[in-house]
């Protein structure tokens, strides 16, 4: 074996190095009273380096096609590193209240990101599955981080059970694919499926089980039942990480595999995707209207957003890949802005995350209310915020193939955009209009919250109007 090929895996190799740095720093700062703050600064610096490093990484291949990193994958890795940086910054004050476990939290974050990198760059179903598990197991530990809280333990248990079940379903599907094609390499599977011209029962079953397993990770309907309980039970910074970073990695991976591996079976997975998209957007929007707990509310919002993300795959084109990646970037800044506000309100309001806690919020904390409103408007797709442009590109990608069914699905998505605007405005109504005798008292945000909100707000305002950002994403192809 030529071990020099590991140099072609620079993003993953750098994360392994950063993991060791955090581990050693945690050991050296064992008795330091400022341990959590110092580890936070170290991790933030490392993720800044990782984000900058990704801009210089070129497409590469290693170990005979086991590892394949394309330009589109490298762009998504850059975006996910940027999103993880925001999570670490906004979580700083929360981690400082758990001084003893600070090192473990940051190591779990980097470990999960490493698993996502491996998953996205896999050229073989075996490496893909290993990357998926490398991301899922540390994520389960993060969900259960506040193990003394009942909701946290319950959310973690449901996440672990569903993750185990979905992994088993996916592995079952991969075994069908291997039985049908005799290989696990993506390119070889596509070649074997092309030779058959018509899909065999084995390959169809493999596709269905594989799609179902990954549908659990993205929390698409009807694979979404774990989402609300896990989001509510997990610590708020972890919920934010789970809702954007994990979802983005799984979405781009599913997009690449469907387009590269299962392209000969387009007629099968295309209509399956239509059904899942319509169900995800519609069911999630209807359930979101009924929520009074904000983290559960954002859970159903994320399920709906997952439907919009997958709409980009329907077009089966390079525009779809660019639209998906751009949507994830905009979704990261908008969603993390919301979770940053939820996090700071939760810490200053006795742990409350219900919507009633935001009644009259504008009277005492006008700046946070304004930034929360901008983020919600972006999630709803209201111009001129970046969310409107991301939805526009996704809709354009969805009708790219000219299929009449695709136009119908996009129409349903447009109608649901109006529904989503209604339930996002429920929070705005609570902050600005609903009267209360005891609004949340005025409080001062910590530095991490201010920096995270500043980054997210700039992204919401500029990502939609700075064409160079979308051009950078569109220039990368699978």
Secondary structure, 3 states (H helix, E strand, C coil): CCHHHHHHHHHHHHHHHHHHHHHHHHHHCCCCCCHHHHHHHHHHHHHHHHHHHHCCCCCEEEHHHCEEECHHHHHHHHHHHHHHHHHHHHCHHHHHCCHHHHHHHHHHHHHHHHHHHHHHCECEHHHHHHHHHHHHHHHHHHHCCCCCCHHHHHHHHHHHHHHHHHHHHHHHHHHHHHHHHCCCEHHHHHHHHHHHCCCCHHHHHHHHHHHHHHHHHHCCCCCCCCHHHHHHHCCHHHHHHHHHHHHHHHHHHHHHHHHHCCHHHHHHHHHHHHHHHHHHHHHHHHHHHCCCEHHHHHHHHHHHHHHHHHHHHHCCCHHHHHHHHHHHHHHHHHHHHHHHHHHHHHHCCCCCCEHHHHCCHHHHCHHHHHHHHHHHHHHHCCCCCHHHHHHHHHHHHHCCCCCHHHHHHHHHHHHHHHHHHHHHHHHHHHHHCCCCCCCCCCCCCCHHHHHHHHHHHHHHHHCCCCHHHHHHHHCCCC
